[in-house]
Amino acid sequence: MALGISKIGWSSDHQLLYARELSLPAYQLATLAKDAPITDLRLSSPTNLLMIGQTSLWSWDLASGKLVRTQLVTPSERFASPLRHIGSDGLNDFVSSDNKLFELAWTSGRILRFDIAEPDRALGFAGEGDNFWLIKAHHIFRIDRYTKAVLARYDYNISDVTKYVFDPQSRRLWYLAQREVRYIALDGPDRQSHVSAKLRSMGLDLQMTKHELVALSASALIRLSFAGKPLQSVPVEGRRKLHNMALNDVSHAYLFDDGNLEIYNVPLKSTSAAQIPSDLVANTSLMRFDRDVLAILAAGSPRVFRLSVDKLGDE
């Protein structure tokens, strides 16, 4: 989050960056297209992008251009067990479907497959190490990182959850409900839904860093404490609208409807900006950012840009 910044908008002191799109060779694009649409992205490092297709996990080495496919389900299985999300416990990568959990141990080359008893929709992962959780539409599980046994489980009833975050420390599940940020205290006696903040317009995204929660709408950001207290509302300047964001502990990146990308460096308290093709933004459903790499999911296809101070990066 742009700490100390009262508004989000262009400023003359922003460092201008150039965005160079990285592309796969045509034959690799054709191979990847056969597994489309892509459903999730993860930058496991600034030089490696992991992608989930309909049957496989794809690893794209952004430095060498090498694309590697790891098939997880057969074409016939994908209808009963669609691949949904990718996450990491800090050691290995995991892929979830609605009734399967896959662990990919890259050092040994092993793929472990586990059945999930409750086949409701998988929403993603939270935490890391010995506090690693699988989030589903009506259940949340704490998973033993070695045996994959369920160590803790909470049930709840929320309809149409699309954007959520889970804080493993407080055991609170946060989610967007139209123009509200709501939460459920899973360790509480009733596990009822509570309103934490109201948004000026429809909520678009909800993400968490080590220090705070950030809710995104087209016209503003709202920072919240883990106790649910609103800390700051950051409006958007002018007529531009926010569309996507990607937060980590080092940088916070915001994508606007005109293709402008603003990146706030948290340790340095500095802001830089770049431009990507504006026609991609309307169909962008997911955004990842790490150091100098922006990865977006536009209409089910990955688009990757490397940012550089030097315009010669276009060559």
N, C-alpha and C positions, 0 to 999 in steps of 0.2 A: 504494500500500500504506500502511496506517496505521503509518507509521514511528514508533517509540517507543511504540506502543500494544501492550500485552502480550495483550489480549483484545479480541474484537469483541463488543459487546453494548451494551444501552441504558445511558446515563449521564445524570444530571440536568444536566450541563453541555453536552449536545448542543443545538444550536440547532434549534428546531422549524420546519419548512417545510411549507407547504400545497401539495398537488399538484392542479392543475387540468387536467383532460383537454381536449385540443384535438381537435376533430372536424371532419371534412369534411361539407359538405352531403350530403343523402341521395342526390342524383343523381350526385355525384362518387364517393361510396362504392359505388354500384351499378356505375359504370363501372370502378372499380378492382377490384371483386369479380370481374369477368369475366376478369381476368388473374391471378386467384389460383391457387395460394397464392403469396404473396410469399416470396422465398428469401433476400434479404439486405437490410440497411439500412446507410446511411452518413449521418451528420450532417456534411455538407460545411461547415456553419457552424451556429451556434446558432439560425439562423432558416430553415434549409433542410434538408429530409430527402430523400435519394435512396433509392429502393426498386426492387428488381428483381422483376418478375413473370415470368410464363411466356413472354411475347414482348417485353416492353418495359421500359424504364427510366422511372420516374416521379419527377418532381421536385415536392415539396410545399413551397411557400413558407409557412412557419408564421406569418409576420407578416400576409400578405395573404389567406391561405387558397387561393391559386391553385394548381391542380394541372395539371401539364404532362406529357404522354405523349410518349416518343420510342421508336418501334417499332424493334427491332433484328432480330428474326426473324419469319417468318410463322408462323401457327398450325401449318402442316404441318412446318415446320423445327424447331419446339421439341422434338419427340420425339427427333430425331437430334442436336440441339445445344441441350440445356437450359441456360438461363442460370443461372450458379451464384453468382458473387461480383462485388463492386464494390470498386475500390481507386483510389488516386490516386498519381501520381508527383510530386505537389506543384505540377503545372501543369495537367494534364488528368485527367479521370476515365476509368477503364477498366472494362470489364465482360468477364468471361470465361465462356465455355461450355466444354464438353469439347474442342471442336475449332475454336473461333473466339475471336478477341480483338477487342474493339471499343474504339476510342478516341473519346472525345467531347470535341471542342474547343469549349467553350461560347462563347468570344469570336467565333469565326468561324462557328459553327453547323454545323461539319462533323462527320460521323460516318465514321471510317475503320474498315475491316473487314479483318482479317488471318486467314489460315488457319494452324492449328497442326498440324504434321505428326503428332504423337503424340496421338491422341484419347482419352487416359485421363482419369479424373475430375479436374477442376480443383478445387483446394483454396483458392486465394486468391492474395494478393499480399503482397510484403514490400519494405521499403526505399523509397527515393524518389530523385528526380533522376536522376543517371547511374548509380545503384546500385539499379535497380528490377528486381524479380524476379517471375516467375510460378511459383507452386508447383502441382505436379500430383501425382497419387498415386504415380508412380514416377519422376518427372523434375522438375528445377528448372532454370529458364532465367533468365539475365540478359539483359534486353532493351534494345537501343538505343532511347532515348526518342524519337529522330527517325525512324530508318528501320525500327524494330521488328525489326531483324535480331537473331539470337541471338548474343550475344557470349561467353557461357559456358554450359556445361550440365553437370549432374551427374545420374547415374542412381543409384537405390537401390531396395531392395525392402522395403517396409513394408506390411503388410496392415491394412486397416480403420483408416486414420488419419482421425480426425475433428477433433481439436483439436491444433493445431501452432503453433509460431512459428519463424521463421527469422531468425537474426542475420547480416546481410550482412557484418559486419566479421570475425567469427570463422569464418564459413561453417559454422555448426552449425545443423542442423535439430533442433528440440526437439519432442517430442510426448508425449501421454498414452497409456499402455498399461495400462488398468484402474487398478491402485493404484500405478503407477510413473510417474515422469517420466524419460523416456529421451531420448537424443540420438545423432545421427550426425555425426561430424566429416567433412564432405564433402571437405575438403582432406587428410584422413588417408589412410594407405596401404591400409587395408582397408575403410573405410566400414561398419564393424560398429556395431550398436546397443549403447549403453552405458547402464546405470542411473545416474541422477543423484540421485534421491531416491525414497523410498517414502512413500506416503500412508496415513493411517489408514483411509480409506474410498475408495470409487470416485472417481476423478478426474472432475471435471465440466468444467473449463475450464483453459486455459493462455494467459496473455497476457504481453506484454513492454512495458516502458517503456525510456527511454534508460538507466536505471540498473540494472535488474534484471528477472528473470523472476518471475512469480507463478503458482503452481498452486492451483487451487480444488477443495476437496472439500466435502461437506455439513457437516463438523464443524470444518474448519480451513483456513487458508491457509498455504502455504509459500513463503517468499522464497528465491530462488536467485541466485547470481552468474552472470555469463556464462561463468565457468569451470566451472559446474556444482556449486559448493559451496553446500549449504544454509546460509542466513544466519539464518533465524528461522522458527519455527512459531508461528502466531497462532491459538489455539483460539477457538471460538465459545462464548459464555457461555449457560448455561441449556439449554432444550430446543429452541430454534430451530435451523433448518438453513439453511445458505447454499444459494442456488439459482443465482444469476448474478452476474457482475461486469462492470464496464466501467472500464478504466484508461486514463488519459492522463497527461501530465507535470504537469498542474495538479491534477487531482482523481481520486480512486479511489472508485467507487460499488459498493456491494454490496447485492444484493436477497435478502431472506430469504423462507422459505416462508410466513410470516404476512403478507407484503405490506409489511413494513417495509423502507425504503430508507435506508442509511447512506452518507453522502458524506464522505470525508476530503479536506480541502484541503491539498495537499502544501506549498505555500509558507507558508501561515499556520499549519499544524499544528493545524487546528481541525476539528471534526466536526459535521455537521448531519444531521438525520433527517427523513424524510417517510413518508407511508403511501399506498400504492396499493391498489386492490381485491385482496384476497388470492386470490380465485378466478381471477385471471389468471396467477398465478405458476406453477402446475403445468404449464401449457401454454406457458410462455415459453421459447423456444429460443435467443433472441438478445437482447442488450441493448446500447444505445449511450447515452452520456451526454456532454454538452458544456455547461458553464457552468450553465445553469438548465433544461435540457431533457433529459428522459428519454424515449428511444424503445425500445420492446420489440417483439419479434415473438412474438405469442401465437396459437398455432394457425393460423399462416400469415397472420395479419392484423396490420398495424401499429397500435400504440396509443401515443399520444404524450401526455406530461404536462409542463406547465410548472410549475416550483417557485417559490414566492414566500414571503417572510417574512410578507406581509400577506394575511390571509384574504379581504380584499376582491378578491383575484385571482380568486375564484370567479365574480364577476359578469361 
